[in-house]
Amino acid sequence: MRASVNRPPTPDGGDEPEKELTFQEIISIKLIESGEKERLMELLRERLIECGWKDDMKAQCRAFVKKKGRNNVTVDDLIHAITPKGRASVPDSVKAELLQRIRTFLVQASV
């Protein structure tokens, strides 16, 4: 049996060294596999609604659109304008609660 002249040899998979995962990637995988990431996301949604953050962001978006004109704003424009304000305005208490939940998860998961 002859090898094909037109096709390069198929790699056997042993040529590439395995990439070692970073600590952050390992944590992310554990959070997803356990379902904890989804629970944390839901907790974050609840806390942001409770403290009025969501309503504030909605108002800022509406003000931005009103200022620029409805037909002159793209979603990307809105994201670039509002995202920094949104991240900066998340209450410290919400950040602390999430951080504590993540720390507790890491201790329990023995990561």
All heavy atoms as an XYZ file, in Angstrom:
880
protein
N       0.821     -1.157      0.000
C       0.000      0.000      0.000
C       0.881      1.241      0.000
O       1.817      1.348      0.769
C      -0.876     -0.022      1.269
C      -1.972      0.967      1.224
S      -3.186      0.519      2.475
C      -3.322      2.044      3.295
N       0.541      2.182     -0.885
C       1.359      3.386     -1.008
C       0.751      4.545     -0.223
O      -0.461      4.636     -0.093
C       1.447      3.817     -2.474
C       2.213      2.832     -3.307
C       2.398      3.276     -4.724
N       1.418      4.263     -5.179
C       1.558      4.986     -6.271
N       2.610      4.834     -7.023
N       0.637      5.853     -6.634
N       1.603      5.446      0.256
C       1.133      6.658      0.927
C       0.683      7.653     -0.125
O       1.191      7.678     -1.232
C       2.258      7.259      1.763
N      -0.297      8.440      0.201
C      -0.801      9.439     -0.723
C       0.239     10.535     -0.932
O       0.863     11.023      0.004
C      -2.084     10.058     -0.166
O      -2.476     11.131     -0.976
N       0.417     10.923     -2.177
C       1.380     11.956     -2.511
C       0.778     13.342     -2.266
O       1.476     14.279     -1.922
C       1.795     11.823     -4.000
C       2.726     12.932     -4.397
C       2.419     10.478     -4.249
N      -0.532     13.472     -2.404
C      -1.186     14.768     -2.322
C      -1.576     15.195     -0.904
O      -1.955     16.322     -0.686
C      -2.457     14.775     -3.182
C      -2.122     14.563     -4.636
O      -1.093     15.014     -5.102
N      -2.982     13.861     -5.338
N      -1.507     14.300      0.022
C      -1.979     14.605      1.365
C      -0.829     14.495      2.359
O      -0.082     13.515      2.337
C      -3.085     13.631      1.731
C      -3.758     13.955      3.030
C      -4.889     13.027      3.299
N      -4.365     11.657      3.306
C      -5.030     10.588      3.692
N      -6.253     10.722      4.083
N      -4.482      9.413      3.676
N      -0.709     15.490      3.268
C       0.347     15.394      4.279
C       0.007     14.299      5.287
O      -1.149     13.922      5.424
C       0.336     16.770      4.950
C      -1.026     17.307      4.704
C      -1.484     16.716      3.392
N       1.011     13.781      5.949
C       0.740     12.723      6.935
C      -0.140     13.244      8.068
O      -0.070     14.402      8.452
C       2.120     12.333      7.448
C       3.013     13.466      7.094
C       2.419     14.144      5.906
N      -0.982     12.369      8.574
C      -1.867     12.708      9.683
C      -1.055     12.705     10.969
O      -0.344     11.747     11.261
C      -3.001     11.674      9.792
O      -3.653     11.603      8.535
C      -3.979     12.045     10.870
N      -1.162     13.793     11.757
C      -0.409     13.802     13.024
C      -0.964     12.759     13.975
O      -2.150     12.489     14.004
C      -0.629     15.221     13.561
C      -1.830     15.736     12.855
C      -1.923     14.998     11.545
N      -0.075     12.184     14.771
C      -0.496     11.137     15.698
C      -0.912     11.699     17.050
O      -1.296     10.961     17.949
C       0.605     10.094     15.879
C       1.895     10.685     16.418
O       1.916     11.899     16.720
O       2.874      9.937     16.530
N      -0.849     13.006     17.198
C      -1.275     13.616     18.448
C      -0.175     13.706     19.475
O      -0.328     14.366     20.481
N       0.935     13.100     19.267
C       2.032     13.121     20.219
C       3.002     14.254     19.977
O       3.936     14.448     20.742
N       2.809     15.012     18.934
C       3.738     16.078     18.592
C       3.579     17.321     19.457
O       4.538     18.029     19.712
C       3.564     16.486     17.116
C       3.912     15.346     16.165
O       4.599     14.405     16.607
O       3.493     15.402     14.999
N       2.351     17.606     19.919
C       2.089     18.816     20.691
C       2.151     18.517     22.186
O       1.495     17.604     22.665
C       0.710     19.376     20.353
C       0.575     19.831     18.918
C      -0.810     20.372     18.622
O      -1.468     20.853     19.573
O      -1.216     20.295     17.466
N       2.933     19.308     22.921
C       2.957     19.100     24.374
C       1.635     19.561     24.976
O       1.029     20.512     24.496
C       4.110     19.984     24.846
C       4.262     21.016     23.777
C       3.818     20.355     22.489
N       1.203     18.862     26.018
C      -0.060     19.239     26.667
C       0.119     20.553     27.408
O       1.087     20.740     28.124
C      -0.494     18.155     27.653
C      -1.177     16.997     26.983
C      -1.869     16.111     27.995
O      -2.411     16.635     28.987
O      -1.858     14.903     27.781
N      -0.840     21.455     27.224
C      -0.808     22.748     27.886
C      -1.323     22.569     29.308
O      -2.368     21.984     29.527
C      -1.697     23.726     27.124
C      -1.769     25.086     27.738
C      -2.777     25.951     27.009
C      -3.167     27.086     27.917
N      -4.461     27.621     27.619
N      -0.559     23.081     30.262
C      -0.985     22.982     31.647
C      -1.965     24.108     31.965
O      -1.769     25.248     31.560
C       0.233     23.078     32.569
C       0.110     22.158     33.744
C       1.387     22.071     34.520
O       2.359     21.518     33.986
O       1.382     22.549     35.659
N      -3.036     23.792     32.660
C      -4.065     24.767     32.986
C      -3.578     25.726     34.066
O      -2.860     25.330     34.985
C      -5.330     24.067     33.468
C      -6.033     23.155     32.469
C      -7.189     22.430     33.140
C      -6.528     23.945     31.278
N      -3.996     26.980     33.960
C      -3.680     27.948     35.002
C      -4.631     27.735     36.178
O      -5.665     27.073     36.048
C      -3.846     29.398     34.490
O      -5.227     29.623     34.187
C      -2.991     29.654     33.258
N      -4.291     28.330     37.304
C      -5.133     28.213     38.492
C      -6.514     28.791     38.221
O      -7.529     28.228     38.611
C      -4.457     28.920     39.672
C      -5.151     28.711     40.988
C      -5.300     27.434     41.513
C      -5.653     29.779     41.699
C      -5.938     27.230     42.728
C      -6.285     29.597     42.915
C      -6.431     28.317     43.423
N      -6.550     29.910     37.504
C      -7.827     30.551     37.166
C      -8.673     29.631     36.287
O      -9.890     29.527     36.478
C      -7.569     31.876     36.449
C      -8.819     32.670     36.197
C      -8.524     34.047     35.602
O      -7.375     34.443     35.459
N      -9.563     34.754     35.256
N      -8.059     28.949     35.328
C      -8.795     28.026     34.460
C      -9.330     26.836     35.248
O     -10.458     26.388     35.016
C      -7.888     27.540     33.318
C      -7.567     28.617     32.306
C      -6.466     28.211     31.331
O      -5.587     27.406     31.694
O      -6.490     28.717     30.199
N      -8.549     26.345     36.186
C      -8.977     25.218     37.022
C     -10.193     25.619     37.863
O     -11.178     24.881     37.943
C      -7.826     24.733     37.926
C      -6.724     24.099     37.068
C      -8.330     23.743     38.977
C      -5.426     23.830     37.823
N     -10.119     26.803     38.462
C     -11.242     27.296     39.273
C     -12.486     27.438     38.411
O     -13.582     27.023     38.800
C     -10.886     28.636     39.942
C      -9.811     28.413     40.995
C     -12.124     29.280     40.563
C      -9.230     29.687     41.565
N     -12.315     28.018     37.227
C     -13.452     28.212     36.325
C     -14.098     26.876     35.964
O     -15.331     26.747     35.979
C     -12.988     28.936     35.063
O     -14.066     29.160     34.199
N     -13.306     25.884     35.670
C     -13.817     24.551     35.321
C     -14.589     23.957     36.497
O     -15.685     23.426     36.342
C     -12.663     23.628     34.880
C     -12.124     24.077     33.516
C     -13.113     22.167     34.833
C     -10.820     23.426     33.115
N     -14.014     24.070     37.695
C     -14.674     23.516     38.894
C     -16.011     24.220     39.152
O     -16.999     23.584     39.503
C     -13.774     23.668     40.123
C     -12.509     22.866     40.058
C     -12.680     21.569     40.718
C     -11.324     20.878     40.822
N     -11.456     19.488     41.111
N     -16.029     25.549     38.989
C     -17.271     26.303     39.207
C     -18.353     25.867     38.225
O     -19.512     25.703     38.591
C     -17.016     27.806     39.071
C     -16.290     28.484     40.219
C     -15.840     29.879     39.833
C     -17.154     28.524     41.465
N     -17.970     25.678     36.979
C     -18.936     25.277     35.951
C     -19.418     23.852     36.189
O     -20.630     23.581     36.168
C     -18.319     25.425     34.545
C     -18.101     26.908     34.227
C     -19.213     24.783     33.488
C     -17.237     27.165     33.008
N     -18.493     22.935     36.424
C     -18.854     21.520     36.610
C     -19.777     21.315     37.807
O     -20.661     20.464     37.768
C     -17.587     20.673     36.788
C     -16.806     20.465     35.515
C     -15.515     19.694     35.741
O     -15.110     19.502     36.912
O     -14.911     19.284     34.737
N     -19.566     22.083     38.851
C     -20.362     21.902     40.070
C     -21.712     22.619     40.000
O     -22.568     22.396     40.843
C     -19.585     22.432     41.274
O     -19.466     23.836     41.183
N     -21.854     23.516     39.031
C     -23.078     24.300     38.952
C     -23.029     25.545     39.818
O     -23.975     26.331     39.860
N     -21.921     25.735     40.517
C     -21.789     26.888     41.414
C     -21.734     28.198     40.636
O     -22.231     29.216     41.100
C     -20.536     26.747     42.289
C     -20.384     27.810     43.345
C     -21.464     27.783     44.417
O     -22.195     26.786     44.557
O     -21.588     28.796     45.142
N     -21.174     28.187     39.441
C     -21.094     29.417     38.654
C     -22.500     29.953     38.364
O     -22.753     31.151     38.489
C     -20.344     29.189     37.347
C     -20.192     30.456     36.537
C     -19.333     30.257     35.311
C     -19.192     31.571     34.561
N     -18.326     31.449     33.398
N     -23.404     29.061     37.990
C     -24.780     29.485     37.703
C     -25.460     30.020     38.964
O     -26.179     31.015     38.916
C     -25.575     28.317     37.111
C     -26.904     28.721     36.531
C     -26.818     29.791     35.451
O     -25.917     29.738     34.606
O     -27.670     30.703     35.476
N     -25.207     29.381     40.113
C     -25.785     29.862     41.376
C     -25.230     31.239     41.740
O     -25.963     32.114     42.204
C     -25.535     28.852     42.500
C     -26.377     27.585     42.356
C     -26.252     26.689     43.571
N     -24.961     26.035     43.671
C     -24.633     24.896     43.043
N     -25.513     24.293     42.271
N     -23.431     24.373     43.194
N     -23.935     31.447     41.509
C     -23.325     32.747     41.782
C     -23.881     33.822     40.851
O     -24.128     34.959     41.282
C     -21.803     32.674     41.636
C     -21.062     31.893     42.714
C     -19.606     31.681     42.311
C     -21.161     32.582     44.053
N     -24.090     33.468     39.596
C     -24.655     34.423     38.640
C     -26.074     34.818     39.055
O     -26.450     35.987     38.967
C     -24.658     33.836     37.223
C     -23.281     33.613     36.634
S     -22.384     35.127     36.343
C     -23.255     35.743     34.938
N     -26.846     33.862     39.511
C     -28.212     34.142     39.953
C     -28.199     35.030     41.207
O     -28.984     35.966     41.324
C     -28.971     32.842     40.217
C     -30.426     33.039     40.559
C     -31.220     33.782     39.487
O     -30.921     33.621     38.290
O     -32.132     34.539     39.866
N     -27.301     34.739     42.133
C     -27.165     35.558     43.341
C     -26.791     36.993     42.953
O     -27.355     37.958     43.482
C     -26.094     34.972     44.264
C     -25.761     35.796     45.506
C     -26.946     35.842     46.462
C     -24.527     35.246     46.198
N     -25.864     37.137     42.018
C     -25.458     38.465     41.559
C     -26.640     39.213     40.948
O     -26.867     40.391     41.271
C     -24.320     38.347     40.538
C     -23.825     39.652     39.927
C     -23.293     40.589     41.001
C     -22.758     39.367     38.880
N     -27.405     38.539     40.093
C     -28.589     39.176     39.500
C     -29.543     39.675     40.585
O     -30.023     40.806     40.535
C     -29.331     38.188     38.595
C     -28.745     38.033     37.231
C     -29.625     37.125     36.358
N     -28.791     36.465     35.385
C     -28.328     35.213     35.470
N     -28.671     34.462     36.485
N     -27.553     34.724     34.539
N     -29.816     38.823     41.566
C     -30.741     39.184     42.654
C     -30.240     40.389     43.441
O     -30.997     41.327     43.703
C     -30.921     38.005     43.611
C     -31.718     36.858     43.044
C     -31.718     35.650     43.975
O     -31.262     35.777     45.135
O     -32.179     34.581     43.531
N     -28.955     40.367     43.807
C     -28.392     41.460     44.607
C     -28.376     42.775     43.839
O     -28.635     43.833     44.401
C     -26.972     41.125     45.085
C     -26.893     39.965     46.046
C     -27.707     40.227     47.307
N     -27.545     39.170     48.267
C     -28.420     38.190     48.471
N     -29.534     38.137     47.774
N     -28.191     37.266     49.370
N     -28.072     42.723     42.542
C     -28.031     43.949     41.743
C     -29.429     44.541     41.567
O     -29.588     45.759     41.551
C     -27.370     43.684     40.389
C     -25.865     43.388     40.440
C     -25.341     43.041     39.056
C     -25.074     44.523     41.064
N     -30.418     43.687     41.466
C     -31.799     44.175     41.372
C     -32.222     44.774     42.710
O     -32.800     45.864     42.759
C     -32.754     43.037     40.931
C     -32.499     42.676     39.465
C     -34.208     43.445     41.138
C     -33.182     41.396     39.008
N     -31.906     44.075     43.814
C     -32.287     44.539     45.148
C     -31.718     45.918     45.475
O     -32.391     46.748     46.090
C     -31.803     43.551     46.220
C     -32.573     42.259     46.284
C     -31.923     41.254     47.223
O     -30.923     41.588     47.905
O     -32.412     40.103     47.265
N     -30.476     46.168     45.066
C     -29.837     47.433     45.439
C     -30.130     48.550     44.440
O     -29.669     49.677     44.615
C     -28.330     47.246     45.596
S     -27.444     47.004     44.046
N     -30.880     48.252     43.392
C     -31.257     49.285     42.433
C     -30.256     49.504     41.316
O     -30.426     50.393     40.486
N     -29.213     48.706     41.288
C     -28.175     48.849     40.266
C     -28.741     48.658     38.864
O     -28.424     49.430     37.953
C     -27.058     47.835     40.532
C     -25.919     47.880     39.573
C     -24.782     48.611     39.701
C     -25.785     47.151     38.345
N     -23.958     48.387     38.630
C     -24.560     47.493     37.785
C     -26.593     46.239     37.671
C     -24.104     46.962     36.578
C     -26.151     45.716     36.467
C     -24.923     46.070     35.931
N     -29.585     47.663     38.688
C     -30.145     47.377     37.364
C     -30.975     48.565     36.861
O     -30.849     48.966     35.699
C     -30.999     46.108     37.407
C     -31.543     45.706     36.063
C     -32.362     44.429     36.141
C     -32.990     44.106     34.799
N     -33.862     42.956     34.852
N     -31.809     49.125     37.726
C     -32.624     50.274     37.335
C     -31.749     51.485     36.990
O     -32.037     52.226     36.051
C     -33.607     50.641     38.444
C     -34.663     49.565     38.645
O     -34.973     48.838     37.677
O     -35.178     49.440     39.772
N     -30.679     51.658     37.753
C     -29.754     52.760     37.492
C     -29.088     52.595     36.119
O     -28.975     53.552     35.351
C     -28.691     52.831     38.592
C     -27.753     53.998     38.411
O     -28.234     55.109     38.122
O     -26.532     53.800     38.545
N     -28.662     51.367     35.800
C     -28.031     51.112     34.504
C     -29.031     51.334     33.361
O     -28.686     51.887     32.316
C     -27.472     49.686     34.437
C     -26.253     49.449     35.306
S     -24.836     50.439     34.841
C     -24.931     51.758     36.031
N     -30.255     50.907     33.594
C     -31.293     51.099     32.582
C     -31.508     52.592     32.325
O     -31.621     53.035     31.179
C     -32.594     50.441     33.032
C     -33.651     50.366     31.942
C     -34.967     49.807     32.456
C     -34.845     48.375     32.891
N     -36.157     47.777     33.272
N     -31.537     53.370     33.396
C     -31.723     54.815     33.267
C     -30.544     55.463     32.542
O     -30.738     56.353     31.699
C     -31.906     55.445     34.652
N     -29.337     55.009     32.851
C     -28.161     55.544     32.173
C     -28.176     55.214     30.678
O     -27.800     56.044     29.848
C     -26.873     55.025     32.805
C     -26.583     55.654     34.150
C     -25.207     55.302     34.667
O     -24.259     55.140     33.913
N     -25.087     55.201     35.990
N     -28.615     54.011     30.349
C     -28.722     53.618     28.944
C     -29.737     54.494     28.217
O     -29.472     54.980     27.104
C     -29.129     52.149     28.815
S     -27.829     50.992     29.261
N     -30.868     54.704     28.846
C     -31.906     55.538     28.225
C     -31.422     56.976     28.039
O     -31.674     57.596     27.009
C     -33.187     55.503     29.049
C     -33.887     54.173     28.921
C     -35.186     54.152     29.656
N     -35.798     52.835     29.444
C     -36.919     52.458     29.987
N     -37.598     53.276     30.768
N     -37.395     51.251     29.754
N     -30.713     57.504     29.021
C     -30.186     58.867     28.924
C     -29.160     58.970     27.800
O     -29.147     59.952     27.045
C     -29.565     59.283     30.253
N     -28.319     57.960     27.670
C     -27.307     57.945     26.608
C     -27.966     57.928     25.235
O     -27.582     58.686     24.341
C     -26.378     56.732     26.784
C     -25.281     56.655     25.764
C     -24.132     57.414     25.908
C     -25.394     55.813     24.664
C     -23.116     57.340     24.968
C     -24.385     55.739     23.720
C     -23.246     56.506     23.870
N     -28.967     57.069     25.079
C     -29.677     56.968     23.805
C     -30.402     58.278     23.498
O     -30.385     58.770     22.359
C     -30.662     55.776     23.806
C     -31.563     55.808     22.585
C     -29.898     54.462     23.860
N     -31.011     58.875     24.503
C     -31.736     60.136     24.310
C     -30.768     61.245     23.891
O     -31.072     62.054     23.013
C     -32.462     60.513     25.596
C     -33.391     61.681     25.458
C     -34.161     61.897     26.749
C     -35.148     63.046     26.586
N     -35.905     63.257     27.822
N     -29.593     61.271     24.520
C     -28.591     62.290     24.227
C     -28.054     62.159     22.795
O     -27.912     63.151     22.081
C     -27.438     62.184     25.228
C     -26.315     63.164     25.012
C     -25.223     62.937     26.043
C     -23.993     63.745     25.703
N     -22.872     63.401     26.575
N     -27.744     60.939     22.375
C     -27.151     60.699     21.063
C     -28.188     60.653     19.946
O     -27.846     60.825     18.779
C     -26.374     59.370     21.064
C     -25.159     59.368     21.954
C     -24.070     60.214     21.370
C     -22.816     60.097     22.199
N     -21.713     60.844     21.669
N     -29.399     60.353     20.294
C     -30.437     60.180     19.279
C     -30.634     58.700     19.005
O     -29.661     57.955     18.819
N     -31.880     58.301     18.997
C     -32.219     56.879     18.887
C     -31.613     56.200     17.659
O     -31.177     55.054     17.723
C     -33.737     56.754     18.861
C     -34.236     55.364     18.929
C     -35.735     55.363     19.020
N     -36.218     54.006     19.129
C     -37.476     53.691     19.217
N     -38.394     54.637     19.230
N     -37.840     52.446     19.310
N     -31.562     56.910     16.554
C     -31.057     56.310     15.312
C     -29.546     56.409     15.166
O     -28.984     55.908     14.195
C     -31.735     56.970     14.106
C     -33.221     56.717     14.084
O     -33.681     55.651     14.505
N     -33.992     57.695     13.627
N     -28.890     57.071     16.102
C     -27.442     57.277     16.007
C     -26.645     56.425     16.990
O     -25.451     56.650     17.156
C     -27.122     58.758     16.255
C     -27.792     59.652     15.244
O     -27.958     59.273     14.091
N     -28.194     60.834     15.677
N     -27.294     55.485     17.655
C     -26.626     54.671     18.673
C     -26.681     53.205     18.290
O     -27.734     52.683     17.927
C     -27.304     54.868     20.056
C     -26.665     53.978     21.095
C     -27.231     56.304     20.488
N     -25.517     52.555     18.366
C     -25.475     51.105     18.173
C     -25.345     50.440     19.541
O     -25.006     51.106     20.540
C     -24.282     50.684     17.301
O     -23.066     50.989     17.999
C     -24.294     51.387     15.951
N     -25.579     49.163     19.569
C     -25.425     48.413     20.825
C     -23.976     48.507     21.298
O     -23.704     48.668     22.493
C     -25.862     46.938     20.637
C     -25.540     46.127     21.875
C     -27.336     46.859     20.313
N     -23.031     48.435     20.362
C     -21.614     48.543     20.731
C     -21.309     49.896     21.374
O     -20.556     49.964     22.354
C     -20.721     48.337     19.515
C     -20.643     46.878     19.087
O     -20.908     45.995     19.929
O     -20.315     46.622     17.911
N     -21.890     50.969     20.830
C     -21.693     52.297     21.427
C     -22.193     52.305     22.870
O     -21.525     52.825     23.770
C     -22.467     53.372     20.648
C     -21.945     53.606     19.247
O     -20.768     53.280     18.992
O     -22.722     54.110     18.414
N     -23.343     51.735     23.057
C     -23.959     51.692     24.380
C     -23.099     50.884     25.352
O     -22.835     51.310     26.478
C     -25.360     51.084     24.258
C     -26.332     51.285     25.391
C     -26.529     52.749     25.703
C     -27.668     50.648     25.045
N     -22.624     49.748     24.899
C     -21.781     48.887     25.745
C     -20.496     49.610     26.130
O     -20.098     49.616     27.304
C     -21.476     47.550     25.037
C     -22.744     46.709     24.983
C     -20.352     46.799     25.742
C     -22.639     45.474     24.112
N     -19.838     50.249     25.164
C     -18.582     50.942     25.446
C     -18.776     52.126     26.393
O     -17.898     52.428     27.199
C     -17.918     51.412     24.150
C     -17.368     50.295     23.324
N     -16.388     49.441     23.773
C     -17.667     49.880     22.076
C     -16.116     48.538     22.840
N     -16.886     48.784     21.793
N     -19.911     52.776     26.314
C     -20.169     53.932     27.173
C     -20.593     53.529     28.582
O     -20.201     54.172     29.565
C     -21.245     54.809     26.541
N     -21.390     52.485     28.707
C     -22.012     52.145     29.987
C     -21.215     51.134     30.813
O     -21.237     51.181     32.044
C     -23.456     51.635     29.758
C     -24.286     52.701     29.049
C     -24.122     51.206     31.048
C     -24.441     54.006     29.803
N     -20.507     50.219     30.162
C     -19.804     49.149     30.889
C     -18.867     49.671     31.984
O     -18.932     49.177     33.118
C     -19.059     48.231     29.913
O     -20.016     47.604     29.058
C     -18.272     47.159     30.646
N     -17.996     50.636     31.703
C     -17.115     51.108     32.799
C     -17.894     51.675     33.986
O     -17.541     51.430     35.140
C     -16.263     52.198     32.133
C     -16.334     51.913     30.668
C     -17.681     51.291     30.436
N     -18.958     52.404     33.695
C     -19.783     52.969     34.773
C     -20.467     51.853     35.558
O     -20.565     51.913     36.784
C     -20.839     53.911     34.198
C     -20.267     55.133     33.520
C     -21.366     55.935     32.858
C     -20.794     57.088     32.045
N     -21.799     57.827     31.302
N     -20.941     50.854     34.837
C     -21.624     49.738     35.488
C     -20.707     48.963     36.402
O     -21.071     48.626     37.538
N     -19.505     48.668     35.929
C     -18.547     47.921     36.759
C     -18.142     48.712     37.992
O     -18.001     48.153     39.074
C     -17.314     47.569     35.932
C     -17.588     46.484     34.938
C     -16.339     46.056     34.214
N     -16.649     44.950     33.316
C     -15.945     44.649     32.263
N     -14.870     45.338     31.951
N     -16.290     43.625     31.498
N     -17.960     50.004     37.811
C     -17.529     50.839     38.928
C     -18.628     51.045     39.961
O     -18.341     51.317     41.134
C     -17.054     52.191     38.402
N     -19.874     50.897     39.539
C     -20.973     51.192     40.458
C     -21.566     49.968     41.161
O     -22.526     50.108     41.911
C     -22.086     51.936     39.715
O     -22.664     51.119     38.728
N     -20.985     48.795     40.963
C     -21.445     47.615     41.706
C     -21.078     47.837     43.178
O     -19.922     48.120     43.495
C     -20.792     46.316     41.183
C     -21.149     45.134     42.073
C     -21.206     46.049     39.751
N     -22.051     47.759     44.071
C     -21.782     48.020     45.491
C     -20.722     47.070     46.064
O     -20.662     45.887     45.720
C     -23.132     47.784     46.169
C     -24.138     47.942     45.088
C     -23.465     47.482     43.830
N     -19.894     47.621     46.943
C     -18.840     46.823     47.576
C     -19.410     45.650     48.354
O     -18.796     44.590     48.431
C     -17.990     47.696     48.504
C     -17.104     48.663     47.725
O     -16.840     48.417     46.528
O     -16.674     49.678     48.312
N     -20.593     45.830     48.930
C     -21.201     44.745     49.702
C     -21.528     43.549     48.799
O     -21.370     42.391     49.214
C     -22.464     45.231     50.405
O     -23.422     45.677     49.456
N     -21.939     43.821     47.575
C     -22.250     42.741     46.633
C     -20.956     42.037     46.218
O     -20.887     40.805     46.190
C     -22.996     43.295     45.391
C     -23.179     42.215     44.338
C     -24.339     43.877     45.800
N     -19.928     42.814     45.939
C     -18.626     42.234     45.577
C     -18.090     41.364     46.718
O     -17.607     40.256     46.483
C     -17.621     43.336     45.261
C     -17.914     44.109     44.006
C     -16.896     45.229     43.840
C     -17.227     46.134     42.681
N     -16.258     47.243     42.552
N     -18.196     41.872     47.938
C     -17.693     41.136     49.108
C     -18.448     39.831     49.306
O     -17.844     38.796     49.617
C     -17.782     42.008     50.353
N     -19.765     39.873     49.136
C     -20.569     38.662     49.308
C     -20.195     37.602     48.275
O     -20.023     36.426     48.609
C     -22.054     38.986     49.211
C     -22.941     37.774     49.452
C     -24.424     38.096     49.387
O     -24.805     39.254     49.134
O     -25.215     37.153     49.597
N     -20.042     38.019     47.035
C     -19.658     37.069     45.996
C     -18.263     36.501     46.251
O     -18.035     35.301     46.086
C     -19.701     37.722     44.611
C     -21.078     37.888     44.020
C     -21.030     38.726     42.753
C     -21.700     36.542     43.712
N     -17.340     37.365     46.637
C     -15.981     36.917     46.921
C     -15.973     35.894     48.056
O     -15.285     34.870     47.984
C     -15.093     38.107     47.258
C     -13.610     37.813     47.442
C     -13.015     37.167     46.203
C     -12.861     39.092     47.783
N     -16.765     36.149     49.082
C     -16.850     35.211     50.204
C     -17.423     33.872     49.756
O     -16.942     32.815     50.162
C     -17.686     35.800     51.349
C     -17.702     34.934     52.588
C     -16.302     34.643     53.104
O     -15.453     35.518     53.186
N     -16.050     33.391     53.446
N     -18.442     33.904     48.916
C     -19.031     32.662     48.400
C     -18.017     31.883     47.564
O     -17.959     30.651     47.634
C     -20.266     32.968     47.549
C     -21.479     33.449     48.312
C     -22.290     32.320     48.940
N     -22.784     31.364     47.982
C     -24.007     31.339     47.480
N     -24.886     32.241     47.856
N     -24.358     30.420     46.620
N     -17.215     32.579     46.774
C     -16.191     31.917     45.958
C     -15.127     31.305     46.858
O     -14.714     30.155     46.649
C     -15.570     32.901     44.946
C     -16.611     33.292     43.894
C     -14.347     32.284     44.274
C     -16.201     34.448     43.010
N     -14.702     32.040     47.879
C     -13.700     31.509     48.816
C     -14.221     30.259     49.515
O     -13.501     29.280     49.672
C     -13.328     32.561     49.848
C     -12.437     33.639     49.307
C     -12.047     34.616     50.398
N     -11.115     35.591     49.880
C     -11.092     36.860     50.235
N     -11.954     37.322     51.117
N     -10.213     37.689     49.716
N     -15.470     30.304     49.952
C     -16.075     29.147     50.614
C     -16.106     27.952     49.670
O     -15.774     26.829     50.064
C     -17.511     29.485     51.081
O     -17.450     30.599     51.973
C     -18.159     28.303     51.766
N     -16.469     28.203     48.423
C     -16.493     27.127     47.425
C     -15.110     26.522     47.254
O     -14.963     25.293     47.201
C     -17.006     27.652     46.079
C     -16.846     26.671     44.956
C     -17.728     25.613     44.807
C     -15.780     26.779     44.074
C     -17.574     24.699     43.781
C     -15.616     25.862     43.049
C     -16.513     24.816     42.906
N     -14.082     27.376     47.166
C     -12.727     26.877     46.954
C     -12.243     26.019     48.124
O     -11.583     25.003     47.919
C     -11.764     28.039     46.728
C     -11.965     28.827     45.441
C     -11.019     30.000     45.367
C     -11.799     27.926     44.226
N     -12.614     26.417     49.317
C     -12.234     25.628     50.501
C     -12.936     24.276     50.471
O     -12.321     23.236     50.700
C     -12.563     26.393     51.802
C     -12.455     25.487     53.006
C     -11.652     27.599     51.952
N     -14.226     24.284     50.170
C     -14.990     23.041     50.135
C     -14.552     22.124     48.994
O     -14.559     20.911     49.139
C     -16.482     23.340     50.024
C     -17.061     23.955     51.257
C     -18.498     24.400     51.087
O     -19.016     24.456     49.986
N     -19.148     24.735     52.198
N     -14.164     22.734     47.867
C     -13.766     21.936     46.704
C     -12.306     21.514     46.785
O     -11.842     20.739     45.945
C     -14.001     22.734     45.421
N     -11.578     22.049     47.770
C     -10.155     21.734     47.951
C      -9.347     22.015     46.691
O      -8.561     21.203     46.242
C      -9.962     20.286     48.368
O     -10.656     20.023     49.548
N      -9.558     23.197     46.130
C      -8.826     23.574     44.907
C      -7.479     24.089     45.292
O      -7.239     24.755     46.198
C      -9.603     24.629     44.112
C      -8.809     25.102     42.912
C     -10.915     24.055     43.678
